[in-house]
Structure formats: structure tokens, C-alpha cells
Amino acid sequence: MKDRTVLLKMNEKQDQEPNSSNSKTQVTDDIDMKGREDLKRFKKRKLRTTSELLEDEQAAQVEDEEERLDQASSPSGTTAASLTSQQRKEKIAAAVSTILEALGEDGSRDGLRKTPTRYADALMSFTQGYETTPATVFGDAEFDENHHEVVMLRDIEFFSLCEHHMVPFFGKVHIAYLPSGKVVGLSKLAKVVDMFAQRLQVQERLTTQISRAIWDELEPRGVAVYIEAQHLCMMMRGVKKSGAKTITTSMLGVFKDDFTVRSEFLEMTRRS
């Protein structure tokens, strides 16, 4: 009888105690649920943080590029800035005389006697773009006009000097912009090309400088620049590929964001 009473009490105690297995399962489920919620919050926070970082990085890249382009817009160093035009010519001529001597040439012979001065004059002409700014080029040739379709100037010839070897590269530039109430005299677009081409250049930077100058001065809805050029540094030396052409583009505003507008511009560059 006593044993039976003890057994009954033990059964009652077990019935009163919560199921440990179910309890553990519930706790585990609660932990998993909380963990999933924490993970979701972490991912959202991480995505937001990553997006903010990308925006900051892109903004920094734009600022760095603009600063780099500004630095490339004029000769660096205080020495060149402090020299007069005549002093610069004399320094260039003296350097050319040294080069001729290093080549083993007789700089006093008839054909070379005036070469240093001639080359100095030529180089000053080739790089006269350093003396000009976009504001000077555009001047008062901007006009209010209710035109909202693409304006394009094609086949603008240019010659420039590669800054790596100081030999020419040349070709054609196509420019288009979508006005936002203001247009510019067409000749100014060609002059902007000359201004940047008449410097020591690389084609990639030349393309970007032209597009940004038009973008900053006219404040249009979009700008597109397409350059196709041949480089004598690839034709006369090195790989010696006379038929190779280099194509670069720079798209801003709607030309960058709108596929249809960009495609229309690229199609216009291919028309004969």
C-alpha cells in the first residue's frame, strides 16, 4: 500500500513538471527566431552602410577626378609660370641643342643651325591651349533658345601631342549636347576641342576634359563626346600598327543615364 502511494505521488509530480524536451525545443525556437530577426536587422544595416560607403566613394572619386583635370589644365610647377614666353622659348631651344648633340649631330650645319629655335616656336604653338580657359572660349556666345533636341557637331579634326612620347596623335571628335534652354555658337565647340588638344595629352583625358567643359559652361541636360584617333607612338615605334585606331567616349547626364539617347548619339557618329 505504501509503495502504491509513493508511486502515485511520483506520477502526479511528473504530470505537474513541464516536459523538458518541449521546453528546450521552445527555447531553441525562440533563440532561432530572435537570431533570424537580428540577422535581418544586421543585413539591412550592413546594406545601408555599404550603400552609404559607395556613395561617399563615388563622390570622392568625382572630386579627385575634377582636381586631377584641373591640375592637368595648366603646366605644373612654379618655374614655367614665372617665365616669360621668350624665356620659355630659349629654354626649349637650349634643350633641343642638347638633344641634337646627344644624337651626334652637328648643330652648326645649315640644316640644323636654326632647328632649336624653330622647334621651340613649334612646340609653343602645339601647346598654346595652356593659355586658354573654357570661360574664355565660350565668352558671350551663349544664347537663350527654346530648343530641346540633340545638337551635334561631327568630324572635328584635331592634332595633339601624346604626353608619354611627345609625338602626335590625331583624329576626329564628335560632340553632342541636349540643351536646357541655352545653346552655344557651333564654332565654340571646335575651339574647345583645340584648347584641350593643344596641350600634352592622353586621349582618355582629352575626351573627359571636352565633355566636362561643355557640361560646366552650358549646364545642358546631357553631353556626349566621341573621339577616334591614330597615335604615331603606335605607328612609328613599338608595335608599329599603322591601322590601329583608338576610340574613347565620355557621356554625362541623359547620355549616360538614358540608353535610347545614348544609342541615338552613337548611331549618329556612324552615319556617313
N, C-alpha and C positions, 0 to 999 in steps of 0.2 A: 504493500500500500504506500509505504514511504517512497519507494523507488518510483512508483507511478506518479506521485505528487511532484517529485523532483523533475520527472520527465515532462510533465505538463507545464511546469514553470519555465523550463528551458525552451519549450516550443513557443510559449507566449512571448518570451524575451526575443526570440528570433523574428517572430512576426512584428514586434514593435520596432526592431532595428531596421534602418533603411538598407536596401540592397546595395552592398558596397560596389559591386560591378557596375550597376546602373549609375550610381553616384559618380564613379570615376569616369564613365562614358560621358555623363552630362558635363562634368568639369572639363574634360578634354574638348568636347564640342564648343563649350563657352570660350575656351582658350583659342581654339581654331578660328572661331568667328571673330573674336577680338583681333587675332593676328591678321586675318584677312582684311579687316577694316583698317588696321594700322598700315598694312602693306599698300592698300589702295590710297590712303592719305599720303603715304610716303612717295608713291609713284606720281601722284598729282603734283605734290610739292616739288619733286625732282624734275618733272616735265616743265613746270612753270619756271623753275630755276634755270634749267637748261635753255629754255626759250629766251629768258632774260639775258643769259650769258651770250647767246648767239646774237641777239640784237645789239648788245654792247660791243661784241667783237666786230660785227659788221659796221657799226658806227665808227669804231676806232680805225678800221681798215679804210673807210671813206676819208676820214680826217688825214690818215697817213698818206693816202694817195694824193689828196689835194695838196698837202705840204710838199710831197715829192715833186709834183708837177710844178708847183710854184718855184721850187729850187732849181728845177730844170729849165725854167723860163728865162733865166739870165745867167751870164757867166759867173761861176762861183769864185770866191776869193776876193780880197780887197785890192790885190795888185792890179788886176785888169780894170777894176772900177776906177782906180786912181790915175790911170794912164790916159793921156790924150790919144786921139785917133792916130796922129803921126807917130807917137811913141810906140804904139802897138804895132804899127806897120814896120817900124825899124827893128823891133824885137823879133817879129816874124821873119823879116828878111835876113837878119843875122843867123837865126836858127836854120834857115834854108841853106845859107852859105856853109854852115857846119855839116849839114846833111850831104851836100854835094862833095865836100872834102872827104867825108867818111866813105862815100861811094867811089872815091879815087878819081873824081872828075877834076878837070882844070877849070875852076870858076872864073878865070880871067879870059878864057877864049870867047870869041864873038858870040856864039850861040847861047852861052850861059852867063855872060857878064851882067846882063840886066834881069836874069831869071829870078833871083831872090826878091827884087822889088816887084816884078810882075806877079810873082806868086803871092806876095803879101797883099797886093791890091786885089787879086782874085779871091783870096781867102776871106778878106774883109767883106767883099761883095757877097760871097757864098753864105756868110753868117750874119748878114745885116738884120736878120729877123730879131736878134737880141735887142735891137734898139727900138722895137715897136711893141705896143701892147694891144690887146683886143679892143679896149675902150677907144684907143686912137684910131684903129682900123674902122670900127663901126661909126664913130663920130656922130654926126647928126643925120645919118642915112637910115634911121629907123622911122617907120611911118605907121600910124594907126590905120588899120584896114580890117574890115569885116570879112575876112577870108578864113575858112575853117577846113580847107582841104590841104593835102600834102603839097609842099613846094619843093621841087628837086632841081639841082644843078648837077649835070653829069659831065664826065670826061674832062675834069680839070687837071691839066698836066702839071707835074711838079718835078723838081730835082732837089735832092738833099744829099748831105754827107753822112755816111754811117760813122757814128762816133767810135766804133771799135777799130776801124782801119783807116778812117778818113778818106774813103773812096766813095764815089757817088752811088746812090740808089735812086731810081726814078720810076714814074708810072702815072697812074690816073686816080683821081679821087672823085667819088660820087657823094653828094651831100643832100640830105632831105630833112625838112623840119615841118612840123604841124603847128601853124601859128595859133596864138591865143589872143588875137586882137591886134597883133603888131607884126609887120613884115620889114624886111631889110633890102636895100639895093643889092641886086644879084652880084655885082662886081665885088661887093664886100666879102662874100663867101670865098671867092677866089683869092682875095687878098689875105684872108685869114689862113688859107692853106699856105700861101707863100711865106707869111710871117713865121709860122712854125716850121716849115720845111727849110727855111734859110737859117738853120742852126745845126749844130752837131746833134744827130738824132738816131733813134731806132724807130722802126716803122710802127711798133706797138704803141709807143708813147705819142708819136705824131698823130695817130688816129684818135687817141683819147683826148689829146690837147685840143684838137679841132672841135670835137663834139662838145667838150665842156665849155669852150669859149662861146660857142653859139648858144648853148643852154643858159649860161650865166648872163649873157648880154640881152638876149631876146625873150627869155623866160617863156619859151613855147611849151606846147603840150608834149612835144617829143622831138628828139634829134636822132638822126642816123647818119653814120659816116662809114663808107666802104672804100678801102684802098687796095689796089692791085699794083704791085711793083716788082721790078727786077733789081737785083743787087750785084754790083760789079765785084764785090768781095767774094761772091759765089761763082762769078763768071770768069774772072781773070786769075783767080788763085784758088787754093784749097781744092774743093771738089770739082770746080770748073764745069758747072752745069749751066750752060748758056740759055737753056729753055725754061728754067725753073722760075716760077712766079710766086710771090708771097701775097696772101690775101689776109687782111685784118679788118675787123669791124668794131664799131662802138655804138651801142644802142642805149638811148636814155628815154625816160618817160614812156609814152604809149608804144614806141617802137620796141621797147624792152618787155613791156607787160602784155601787149596785145599781139597774139600770134598772127591775126589777119593783117594788121597794119604792117608788121614786120615782114610778112610774106610778100605783101604788095610792093614794099620797097625793094626787096631782094629781086623780085621779078623785074622791076623797072631797071635795075642795074644790068640785067642780062639782055635787054632789048637792044637791037641794032639801030 
